[in-house]
Amino acid sequence: MELIQINKKILEVSERIEKSGKELYHLANKKAETEQEYRLALSQEIIKLKHEGMQATLIPDVARGNVSNLKFQRDVAAERLKLATEAKRGLESTLSGLQTIIKYQSDV
């Protein structure tokens, strides 16, 4: 691989890392929002079930079941954030490898 190609690839990977930082911010924000929505809906569902006179031992499970779609959305948001973080780490590893190749070729 020529130095020009390696430098070009380093620039491309660096740009992708920069973009991934912005995307990570967006995904972290989405994760926090979905967590907030889930917890708010869960607490409202618990209060509703208490007012309806449901047996106290059943309330937590029934409430979680009734808002399970929000829990699913929360979990998906958390996994997307994890995957994006891992992808960014992969890009950082690629960048490090390319920098090592350049250093090695410069030394030779």
N, C-alpha and C positions, 0 to 999 in steps of 0.2 A: 504494500500500500504506500502510495506516495505521500509526502508531507502535505502537499496541497489538499489532497483528498482527506487526509486525517484532520487537518485544520478546518476544512469545510464541515466534516462530520461533527467535530467538537462544537462548532458554532451552532449547528442544527440541534444537537443535544442540549446545549446550554439554553437555547431559546425554548425548547420543550420543557426544560426544568423550570424556567421562569413562568411559563404559562401554567404549569402544574401547580405552582404555588398559589396562583390566583384561584384555580379550580378547587384546591384543597380548602381555601378560605370559604368558598361558596358551599362546598359539601359539609364543612364543619358547622356552618350556620344552619344549613338545612337539617342536619342531625339534631342540633339544639332545638330548632323550631318543632320538629316532629316529636321530640321528647316532651316538650312543654305541652303540645296539643294532647298527647296521650295521657299525661298525668292529670291535666285539667279535666279531660273527659272521664277518666277513671274516678276521680274524686266526685264529680257530679253524678256519675252513675251509682256510686256507693251511697250517696245521700238520697238519691231517688229511691233506691231499693229499701233503704231504712224507713223512709216515709211510707212506702207501700206495705211495710210490716213483714218483710221477708225475714226468715230465720237468720240470726246474726252469723252463724257459722257458714252459711251458704253465700252470704253477700260477697266476700272477696272473689270467689271463683266465678260466680255469675256475673259480677261487674266486669271482671277481666274478659270473660267470654263476650260480653255485650260490646266491648270496645276493642275487640281483637283486631279489627281492621286497622285501627290506629297504631296498635302495637306492631303489627306487620310493617306498616310504613316506617315506623321508628327503627325497626331492625334492619330494613332494607337501606335506610339512610346511613346507619352505622356501618354496614358492610361496604357500602359504596365508598365511604370515607377511608375505611381500612384498605380497600383495593387501590384507591388512588394514592394512598401513602406508600404502599408497596411498589406501585408503578414508578413513583418518583424516586424511590430508593434504587430501583433497577436502572433508571436513567442516570442517577448519580454514579452508580457502579460502572456503567458504560463510559461515562465521561472520565472517570478515574483511569479506566483501562486505556482509553485513547491517549490520555495525558502521559501514561506510562510508556506507551509505544513511541510517542514523540520524543520523550526524554531518552529512551533507549536508542532511537535512531540518531538523535543529536550527539550522543556520546560515541557512536560508532563512526 
